[in-house]
Amino acid sequence: MLERKSPFVCSVNGAKEISIENYGSLGDFSDKKIVLNCYKCKMVIEGEGLLIEYFTDVDMKITGHIHSIHF
């Protein structure tokens, strides 16, 4: 995937769901940590039972028990 040159949009729904638009590219991922290479930053999502429900070249939905989000 190509890294996007526009800001990403992140919507958090409680501690169990996060949707990201314009995320750039997917880095490392496991059920405890997902790394996204966004425009001008890296987003790290940590938790338990993390699952990428779906992803396209534009958006992504992650579910699980989200403990933290770091930029």
N, CA, C and O of each residue as an XYZ file, in Angstrom:
284
protein
N       0.821     -1.180      0.000
C       0.000      0.000      0.000
C       0.868      1.247      0.000
O       1.953      1.269      0.580
N       0.378      2.266     -0.650
C       1.097      3.526     -0.695
C       0.804      4.346      0.541
O      -0.312      4.341      1.059
N       1.813      5.045      1.003
C       1.599      5.929      2.152
C       0.895      7.192      1.677
O       1.337      7.824      0.718
N      -0.171      7.556      2.324
C      -0.971      8.713      1.937
C      -0.312      9.996      2.437
O       0.361     10.005      3.468
N      -0.517     11.067      1.693
C       0.054     12.364      2.041
C      -1.008     13.286      2.630
O      -0.914     14.505      2.482
N      -2.010     12.728      3.292
C      -3.040     13.546      3.931
C      -3.248     13.042      5.353
O      -2.949     11.886      5.652
N      -3.754     13.895      6.224
C      -3.957     13.504      7.623
C      -4.935     12.330      7.746
O      -5.851     12.186      6.937
N      -4.730     11.511      8.751
C      -5.636     10.401      9.005
C      -6.745     10.868      9.938
O      -6.606     11.861     10.652
N      -7.846     10.130      9.913
C      -8.978     10.396     10.800
C      -9.179      9.146     11.633
O      -9.281      8.044     11.093
N      -9.238      9.311     12.944
C      -9.352      8.189     13.870
C     -10.605      8.373     14.719
O     -10.766      9.398     15.382
N     -11.492      7.377     14.697
C     -12.711      7.411     15.504
C     -12.693      6.234     16.466
O     -12.614      5.080     16.045
N     -12.768      6.530     17.763
C     -12.736      5.499     18.790
C     -14.139      5.352     19.372
O     -14.765      6.332     19.776
N     -14.614      4.126     19.406
C     -15.940      3.833     19.953
C     -15.745      2.995     21.215
O     -15.648      1.770     21.142
N     -15.688      3.656     22.374
C     -15.426      2.948     23.625
C     -14.015      2.391     23.641
O     -13.102      2.967     23.049
N     -13.844      1.260     24.326
C     -12.529      0.619     24.406
C     -12.481     -0.640     23.554
O     -11.581     -1.464     23.719
N     -13.440     -0.798     22.645
C     -13.518     -2.042     21.878
C     -13.465     -1.871     20.374
O     -13.456     -2.870     19.654
N     -13.430     -0.627     19.859
C     -13.481     -0.437     18.414
C     -12.816      0.865     18.011
O     -12.993      1.893     18.665
N     -12.047      0.813     16.925
C     -11.412      2.007     16.377
C     -11.483      1.921     14.854
O     -11.202      0.878     14.264
N     -11.861      3.032     14.230
C     -11.898      3.138     12.773
C     -10.900      4.202     12.360
O     -10.832      5.266     12.975
N     -10.118      3.920     11.312
C      -9.096      4.841     10.855
C      -9.244      5.032      9.352
O      -9.342      4.059      8.604
N      -9.261      6.284      8.912
C      -9.286      6.624      7.492
C      -7.946      7.249      7.125
O      -7.329      7.927      7.947
N      -7.496      7.025      5.897
C      -6.213      7.558      5.394
C      -5.045      7.111      6.265
O      -4.182      7.918      6.608
N      -5.014      5.830      6.624
C      -4.007      5.347      7.565
C      -2.624      5.165      6.981
O      -1.687      4.973      7.756
N      -2.428      5.210      5.712
C      -1.100      5.034      5.123
C      -0.806      3.582      4.841
O      -1.262      3.041      3.834
N      -0.043      2.935      5.720
C       0.287      1.525      5.514
C       0.327      0.776      6.849
O       0.520      1.364      7.913
N       0.142     -0.513      6.752
C       0.150     -1.385      7.926
C       1.571     -1.846      8.196
O       2.253     -2.351      7.304
N       2.011     -1.669      9.436
C       3.329     -2.144      9.842
C       3.175     -3.500     10.518
O       2.518     -4.389      9.975
N       3.765     -3.667     11.682
C       3.648     -4.912     12.439
C       2.240     -5.057     12.993
O       1.564     -4.068     13.275
N       1.804     -6.316     13.147
C       0.512     -6.539     13.782
C       0.468     -7.904     14.445
O       1.038     -8.880     13.957
N      -0.225     -7.939     15.570
C      -0.486     -9.176     16.305
C      -1.787     -8.955     17.066
O      -2.425     -7.912     16.919
N      -2.181     -9.928     17.873
C      -3.414     -9.756     18.652
C      -3.213     -8.832     19.856
O      -4.172     -8.537     20.569
N      -1.963     -8.365     20.095
C      -1.668     -7.465     21.211
C      -1.191     -6.080     20.772
O      -1.201     -5.139     21.567
N      -0.768     -5.950     19.494
C      -0.205     -4.675     19.041
C      -0.360     -4.547     17.525
O      -0.053     -5.473     16.775
N      -0.847     -3.373     17.089
C      -0.961     -3.065     15.664
C      -0.269     -1.729     15.425
O      -0.540     -0.749     16.118
N       0.628     -1.694     14.438
C       1.378     -0.483     14.107
C       0.952     -0.021     12.715
O       0.991     -0.789     11.754
N       0.544      1.253     12.622
C       0.170      1.858     11.348
C       1.133      2.995     11.042
O       1.431      3.816     11.910
N       1.615      3.041      9.814
C       2.500      4.112      9.373
C       1.645      5.184      8.713
O       1.347      5.105      7.521
N       1.255      6.178      9.489
C       0.404      7.261      9.018
C       1.276      8.402      8.508
O       2.486      8.418      8.733
N       0.655      9.354      7.821
C       1.382     10.507      7.304
C       1.968     11.315      8.456
O       1.231     11.800      9.315
N       3.263     11.458      8.476
C       4.028     12.232      9.463
C       4.046     11.645     10.871
O       4.551     12.298     11.784
N       3.519     10.442     11.086
C       3.612      9.821     12.411
C       3.367      8.320     12.304
O       2.984      7.801     11.255
N       3.595      7.661     13.395
C       3.329      6.235     13.513
C       2.270      6.080     14.599
O       2.376      6.700     15.657
N       1.255      5.265     14.350
C       0.206      5.012     15.332
C       0.386      3.585     15.858
O       0.479      2.635     15.080
N       0.434      3.448     17.169
C       0.575      2.129     17.799
C      -0.659      1.898     18.668
O      -0.951      2.674     19.578
N      -1.373      0.818     18.370
C      -2.567      0.443     19.126
C      -2.214     -0.805     19.910
O      -1.787     -1.802     19.326
N      -2.386     -0.769     21.220
C      -2.057     -1.912     22.071
C      -3.295     -2.365     22.821
O      -4.136     -1.552     23.202
N      -3.401     -3.672     23.029
C      -4.538     -4.217     23.743
C      -4.502     -5.731     23.776
O      -3.435     -6.340     23.693
N      -5.671     -6.331     23.896
C      -5.805     -7.786     23.926
C      -6.864     -8.211     22.924
O      -7.897     -7.555     22.788
N      -6.610     -9.299     22.229
C      -7.566     -9.815     21.266
C      -7.822     -8.873     20.104
O      -8.922     -8.851     19.553
N      -6.803     -8.085     19.722
C      -6.977     -7.129     18.634
C      -7.161     -7.870     17.315
O      -6.478     -8.856     17.037
N      -8.089     -7.379     16.516
C      -8.425     -8.008     15.245
C      -8.714     -6.923     14.228
O      -9.483     -6.001     14.501
N      -8.105     -7.025     13.058
C      -8.425     -6.116     11.963
C      -9.667     -6.686     11.292
O      -9.585     -7.646     10.526
N     -10.829     -6.081     11.590
C     -12.107     -6.559     11.057
C     -12.129     -6.453      9.542
O     -12.552     -7.384      8.856
N     -11.673     -5.318      9.016
C     -11.557     -5.137      7.572
C     -10.574     -4.014      7.297
O     -10.323     -3.170      8.157
N     -10.020     -4.011      6.093
C      -9.217     -2.880      5.658
C      -9.300     -2.778      4.142
O      -9.370     -3.781      3.432
N      -9.290     -1.549      3.675
C      -9.221     -1.256      2.252
C      -8.017     -0.344      2.068
O      -7.252     -0.131      3.009
N      -7.844      0.191      0.879
C      -6.735      1.119      0.685
C      -7.021      2.489      1.296
O      -6.154      3.363      1.296
N      -8.242      2.680      1.821
C      -8.624      3.967      2.399
C      -8.915      3.894      3.897
O      -8.542      4.801      4.641
N      -9.577      2.824      4.350
C      -9.970      2.772      5.759
C      -9.784      1.389      6.377
O      -9.551      0.397      5.686
N      -9.895      1.362      7.696
C      -9.646      0.139      8.463
C     -10.479      0.176      9.737
O     -10.718      1.243     10.302
N     -10.922     -1.006     10.186
C     -11.631     -1.117     11.465
C     -10.930     -2.181     12.305
O     -10.698     -3.300     11.848
N     -10.598     -1.809     13.549
C      -9.924     -2.699     14.492
C     -10.842     -2.886     15.697
O     -11.394     -1.921     16.225
N     -10.999     -4.136     16.124
C     -11.788     -4.431     17.314
C     -10.935     -5.211     18.309
O      -9.863     -5.706     17.964
N     -11.413     -5.313     19.526
C     -10.715     -5.998     20.607
C     -10.772     -5.118     21.844
O     -11.473     -4.106     21.865
N     -10.037     -5.504     22.865
C      -9.972     -4.693     24.090
C      -8.770     -3.768     23.956
O      -7.628     -4.187     24.149
N      -9.036     -2.506     23.625
C      -7.978     -1.531     23.365
C      -7.522     -0.904     24.687
O      -8.317     -0.313     25.418
N      -6.225     -1.046     24.977
C      -5.652     -0.474     26.198
C      -5.102      0.924     25.961
O      -5.275      1.817     26.791
N      -4.425      1.113     24.799
C      -3.799      2.403     24.550
C      -3.588      2.645     23.067
O      -3.499      1.717     22.263
N      -3.510      3.939     22.732
C      -3.207      4.378     21.377
C      -2.100      5.427     21.504
O      -2.270      6.433     22.193
N      -0.977      5.190     20.844
C       0.183      6.100     20.912
C       0.463      6.641     19.518
O       0.264      5.950     18.519
N       0.928      7.895     19.463
C       1.310      8.519     18.193
C       2.762      8.920     18.229
O       3.277      9.463     17.252
